[in-house]
Amino acid sequence: MIKPTFVCGLVAIAAVVAASGEDFPLTFRTIPAKDVMSFPGGSGTYGQLELARPAKLRKEPKAMSRHPLYGVCRDLPTGPSFLYRVDESKGDGKGYDQLIVDINQNGDLTDDPVCTRAVLPSDRRTGSMEQMLFGPFQAPAEKAIAGGRPQVFAQVYLFNRQLLTSGRSVPGMTIGQLVLKAGWYLDTTVTVDGLKQKVGVFDGDGNLHLGDVSRSQTYTNRTEVSWYFRSGDTLLVDADGSDGFENDAFQSKAYPFGPLLYLGGKAYKVALAPDCKSLSVEPWTEPLAEVALKPQGDEVRTVTLAWQQPGGQWQLLRPEVTAGKVMVPPGDYRIYACSLAGSSAQRDQVMVSGMQRVPQTPVSIAAGQANTIECGGPLEIKVTAAKTRAITQLMLGEDAGDAKTDSDSELRINANVIGAGGEIYSTFQKGTGFRLQPPKPTFKITQAGKMVANGNLEFG
């Protein structure tokens, strides 16, 4: 399961740092089922739920359902994978309540434990969607890390279940989605420069080992080029002294895994030991450049930058924002994510967060000169509208030629909130702790001065 390119590079860094930095012993921790999906630092690994049996599945126990669902979770298209099957233990149509994950990755589901669902208050079921949590699935003993056996949980979403009994399902149809998320992490207490801070390392991509740097992926849809970063591992920082790693609207305790981490506003060089038993931390002694976030940097709460590395690779970096400025190593950068908070009274505060999915021309940052990166406000709302086939036709795979009248189509209205750096904001929260959503924006459609339709736009 080890990725040679980056883990070997990490080991080399650790060997160098260990000579001059201080090593802090790491302790293995597990995460309760009720907290695992909200734990900060990575969304895990995704796979689809389908009727088709994966080609690499060699053996499985007899299924009780007429429609067992299968899939594969991968952290990279060509990398290690986890096969799985969801079944109905009481028979067809009685409800999916069992999951087997090929946790030892041998293509055989008969030697893996059968897990039943964990009943949680967060589980929900509507007419079209069902959400369930299974686990934990524990790694084999030979995969133990820092004295503990890594474990994952599986969140299952069924959103096309009605098609299984309609007679219109086909083997390649997606019935739902499965997310594997880690239920473990390592932590330690770091003492540097008079600062005492709890720091952790989290298996953000849910592949049962540590040391993964998030890698960028670029894809083209017709003529539009986009990019994103696959899940990597995460560095955790208990910045508010709560003695834990809780989630919040700004993901303020989770940082991209890499050689640079900000503690108490200062930059430190960090490295995970090859055996994952300790974390080395020392002050960052290389030059840093000051960067002003424009044009309204005082509203920026967090910013995630992509730092260009040799060989065309990129390293995600989340520097600490102070008075609209950040300090980063010199180099070429792109903005990747940004979150903003309003400056009005607490009861009216609103936060927004977004991402830049279109790769921009890198900005060159140098020490000792004036550097700026554009992001945040003022925000622009761009509205588009297009007629498309009704969603029920798309789900059932009906031919485009079947939509011959306006009643067979839908007018889809999309509103993008765009920042100064071209980033698109899709999360909007308000209230104490930013736990509430503001009212949904409304729209009106007029023709010749007369309103012909109105409604609400959905967030996300």
TALINNOR-V369350 format. One record per backbone hydrogen bond with DSSP energy under -0.5 kcal/mol. NH is the residue of the N-H (numbers start at 0). CO is the residue of the C=O. Records with the same first field share a line. If there is no record, write none. Layout:
NH->CO, CO
This chain:
3->1
6->2
7->3
8->4
9->5
10->6
11->7
12->8
13->9
14->10
15->11
16->12
17->13
18->15
19->16
20->16
21->280
23->278
25->276
26->186
27->145
28->184
30->182
34->31
35->31
36->32
37->34
38->34, 35
39->244
43->203
44->179
46->177
48->175
49->47, 69
50->170, 172
51->170
56->53
57->55, 106
58->106
67->64
68->85
69->49
70->83
72->81
73->45
74->79
78->75
81->72
83->70
84->99
85->68
86->97
88->86
90->87
91->63
93->90
96->86, 94
97->86
98->114
99->84
100->112
101->82
102->100
104->101
108->58
111->108
114->98, 112
116->96
117->132
118->116
119->117
122->119
123->130
125->128
129->157
130->123
131->155
132->117
133->153
134->115
135->151
136->151
137->135
138->149
142->139
143->140
144->147
145->274
147->144
149->147
151->136
152->180
153->133
154->178
155->131, 153
156->176
157->129
158->156, 174
159->174
162->159
163->160
164->160, 161
166->162
167->162
168->162
172->169
174->48, 172
175->48
176->156
177->46
178->154
179->44
180->152, 178
181->202
182->150
184->28
185->200
186->26
187->198
189->187, 196
191->189, 194
194->191
196->189, 194
198->187
199->235
200->185
201->233
202->183
203->201
205->202
212->210
216->227
218->225
220->223
221->219
222->220
223->220
224->222
225->218
226->356
227->216
229->214, 227
232->211
233->201
234->254
235->199
236->252
237->197
238->236
240->237
250->247
253->250
254->234
256->232
260->267
262->260, 265
265->262
267->260
268->281
269->258, 267
270->279
272->277
275->272
278->23
279->270
280->21
281->268
283->266
284->282
288->327
290->325
291->370
292->323
293->291, 372
295->374, 376
296->292
298->295
299->296
300->298, 338
301->338
302->318
303->336
304->302, 316
305->333
306->304, 314
307->305, 331
308->312
311->308
312->309
314->306
316->304
318->316
321->319, 324
324->321
325->290
327->288
330->364
332->362
333->305
335->303
336->303
337->353
338->301
339->351
340->298
341->349
347->344
348->344, 345
350->428
351->339
352->426
353->337
354->423
355->335
356->354
358->356
362->332
364->330, 362
368->365
370->289, 368
372->291
374->293
379->417
381->379, 415
382->380
383->413
385->411
387->409
389->407
392->389
393->389
394->390
395->391
396->392, 393
397->392
401->398
402->399
403->401
407->404
408->405
409->387
411->385, 409
412->410
413->383
415->381, 413
416->424
417->379, 415
418->422
419->375
421->418
423->354
424->416, 422
425->352
426->352
428->350
429->435
430->348
433->430
434->431
435->429
442->454
444->452
445->443
446->449
449->446
451->444
452->444
454->442
456->440
459->425
